[in-house]
Amino acid sequence: MTPQINRQVRLKSRPSGVPQPEHFEIVAAPVPVLSERQVLVRNEYLSVEPAMRGWVSAVANYSNPVGIGEVMRSFSAGTVIASSHPGFAEGDQVMGMLGWQDYAVSDGSNIVRKVRESDLPLSLSLGVLGLNGITAYFGLLDLGKPRPGDTVVVSTAAAAVGSAVGQIAKLMGCRTVGITGGAEKVKLCIDEFRYDAAIDYKAGNIAGRLAADSPRGVDVYYDNTAAAISDAVMIQLALGARAVICGTASISSWDPPPSGPRVELHLLVKRARMSGFIIFDYQHRYEEAIARLAAWVRDGSLRYREDIVDGIEDCPGAIAELYRGENLGKRVIRLRH
Amino acid sequence: MTPQINRQVRLKSRPSGVPQPEHFEIVAAPVPVLSERQVLVRNEYLSVEPAMRGWVSAVANYSNPVGIGEVMRSFSAGTVIASSHPGFAEGDQVMGMLGWQDYAVSDGSNIVRKVRESDLPLSLSLGVLGLNGITAYFGLLDLGKPRPGDTVVVSTAAAAVGSAVGQIAKLMGCRTVGITGGAEKVKLCIDEFRYDAAIDYKAGNIAGRLAADSPRGVDVYYDNTAAAISDAVMIQLALGARAVICGTASISSWDPPPSGPRVELHLLVKRARMSGFIIFDYQHRYEEAIARLAAWVRDGSLRYREDIVDGIEDCPGAIAELYRGENLGKRVIRLRH
């Protein structure tokens, strides 16, 4: 049966900071008819990412902002239900930039990969076996360059990327310290993600507790916050430390750019470096990361948490919810068809 | 004739920012008698470095601060006039951490090297063939990793380190832009150090002029300032840019640490990195750098400016003068014996 209605979450107006429900609208559109070399994907899971704030922002960024009236850009995972494209067959499971909508038509260019881990839940292709896991993997290993015995500090330690960073660092023989918000997430860090220590930033005195916990300093700092948590970590870098800049979740708006303590003296005295990266630059190496991540998931050495909610109606408020830190685990929206 | 009096410039009190004349005193001490395995060096040139601010600072740093009452730590160049050390003979020219004084006794451990470029002035061993040149060489080549065609921006572009950075970058096939203070130094950058462009930060609008001059962005930024000049450069990094943190001359005090615009978003969006370094980590490779620098000096492709003043009386005010940017060329103090 050919589907008739395609619900889409479209960007209604441009937010200046974190997008709120009122910046989106849900519209019922017709399901498009396939042209040549196209596939029709029925989305089953829609992803929610901190990076989406950047994707709708007019502030200079690494990609063009989503246009007003356009379907919200997102990773989605689903099943090919019709194909005139030689590379895809009906029944293929795929993950791609398919947007916040029920159905997506694609010429293949925005499909990131076919999901072949059929023994594992499809939703993982949006989380630990998707961009979150891949981001953790390359950011930590390529830029952080952890060595056995290193102290690796992770901000947003219980979240989708951070929890994978902490566990991969542990697999590399490092001592891991997670920074997260609230007692429940601290417990999750220790019990589930097996950090050696976890610090609740909401309890204050991050710097003091980090100094007590890691007196020899921080060798690798994997950051997703770019604010007070980072300021507390940067003053405790070890000689030769590597700070990996993955996200800036604690900055409510980059326009105008916020100020913070200058980092130059720490970098100089500690012969340290700060490096930023965008995971899309690693596209040619995704499968290498996913193969390793999937093996760790299968043998239980890489754990994950999902926070799956049902219904496209949840999309408009989902990014703001993420920034409020309310969810435990990777936020995924499951579609009912 | 054995010298009788050793004039020493001692640290009298601890400055909180840039050391001023009143933080030092000149004392006449006896010339020490040699024990076994020691050398007596008659200093001929004393160096003045921006880094000296850090050496007398109580703020956490890469070396223990000079103690109150101790001879001011400095590089000096001179001649061995007596030796009971098998590694040194009378007449050897040496450069080392020999302090702001007429005569230094050493067991060899604080002698950085024997100066063997006898065809070149001994004073160069404190400048372009000393730590300044070496700092420029390794900071630019090892951390900045310039590629032919790159745009390399240098702050303190007319100074001892910066002028060498600009010229080495040019030798590597880069386009060089110097940032310096005042029309006289701008002229020096263009005429003497052959920068492709030079910007006078005192004329304001650094960011606008840099954008006009380098619309494709900055590939390498070699910094010695850590303040407004850097802020203007960091917003114009090219993809994959490398910022090298060599010094923080524009910060009058690091206690308390000053604030500035956060750099995380620039590093992330531009997949860029900021790295700090301390040249002392490269000690095992000094001769490699000096051999190459000396060859460039001899064939005229690496030019230098010296600002030589006579008399140890000039020492107490020399660091503050450096920070006021009053000198043109490497400041060296020549001793009359």
Interface residues (C-beta under 8 A of the other chain):
Chain A: A60 N61 Y62 D223 A226 A227 S230 I245 C246 G247 T248 I251 W254 P257 P258 S259 G260 P261 R262 V263 E264 L265 H266 L267 L268 V269 K270 R271 A272 R273 M274 S275 G276 F277 I278 D281
Chain B: A60 N61 Y62 D223 A226 A227 S230 I245 C246 G247 T248 I251 W254 P257 P258 S259 G260 P261 R262 V263 E264 L265 H266 L267 L268 V269 K270 R271 A272 R273 M274 S275 G276 F277 I278 D281
